[in-house]
């Protein structure tokens, strides 16, 4: 599992990006990857843990959990 911070997330569009820190690239996150009950959204600056998978356009977060 990787750790990161939500850079931004647009709840209306259902996606955003997570900063990994260091020299790692930002990771795309889609609302469907968020592991929570009810309306799935993230807040800017929120700490999360996630797995990094490969999406069509680069790294993509999977199994995202707020910490």
N, C-alpha and C positions, 0 to 999 in steps of 0.2 A: 504494500500500500504506500502511496505517495501522500505527502501533505502539501497543502497550499492555501492560498487566500483568494477569495473571489475578487477578481479585478472589476468586473461589471456583469450584471445579469438583467436582461430585459424580460420581465414576466409576460408582457403582451406577445412578444415574439417567441418566447420559450427557449431562449439560449443566451449564452454569455461566455466568459473566459475566466480561467483560473490561473493565477500566477504561481509557478512552482518555486521561485527563488533561485538564487545562484545564477548560473548561465543557462538554465533550462528554458526552453520556449514556453510561452503561454499555451494552455490547453483549452480547446473548445469544449463546452459542456452544453448538452441538450437536456431539457427538463425531464425527459424520459429516463435519464441516467441517475436522477436523484432518488435515493432510497429513503423515502419518508411517507407518512400518511397524509391524506388530504391533498390540498393544493400544493404542488411542488414548485418551490421557488427558492432562490438564494439571495442573500443581501451582500452588497458591496462591503468588502473588508471581513466577511465571515470566514472563519477557519474551517477547512474541510479536509477529509481524507478521501482518496480515490485511487482507482487503478487506471493506468494509461494504456489505451488501445490505439489502434491505427484507424482513423477515419478516412473518408475520400480525399480530404484536403490537408491531412496531417494528423498530429496527435489529438486524441479525443478522450475525454474523461468517461469512465465507466464506474458503476457502483459508488456513486458520490454520497458521502455521509457527512453531515455537519458534526463538528466536534466541540 
